[in-house]
């Protein structure tokens, strides 16, 4: 869980070889690795967990705990400090470049966001749902050189991430119009 105050939240789940052996009584196969690499298989996360994840790349390697209240009755609430993760600077930069390319490369899955001129970094995804249209995801941050916001947008049963990217474009256009980005 993210540690968000006042709410009971579902924990995410990251499968491991040991978990699969102990719980499923099965071996871990190359297909499990491939599924995990694209966010499929046994991986489970909420939009808030996804935005917390993407923030690690926006802020240079720190895991932050989200919060709702800054103060109550003019008394500041003490929140946990961001936790520095054991990620190498080179790894962070490679991933951040990949996230930028999702928007800025002509073949990127979120390329329509490039027209906003907001320096957006993003990752799209399509989550398959048994017997229904897939969910569309897009997570990211902007501007990628000096991030002000991180976002996660999940639209259920829309068929693909393309619908989520178009929706996000409309939202970010409003942010831009209001001078928030």
Helices and strands as residue ranges (DSSP letters): H 17-19, I 20-24, H 30-37, H 47-58, E 62-63, E 71-72, E 75-76, E 83-84, H 89-104, G 111-116, E 120-129, E 132-142, E 149-155, H 161-177
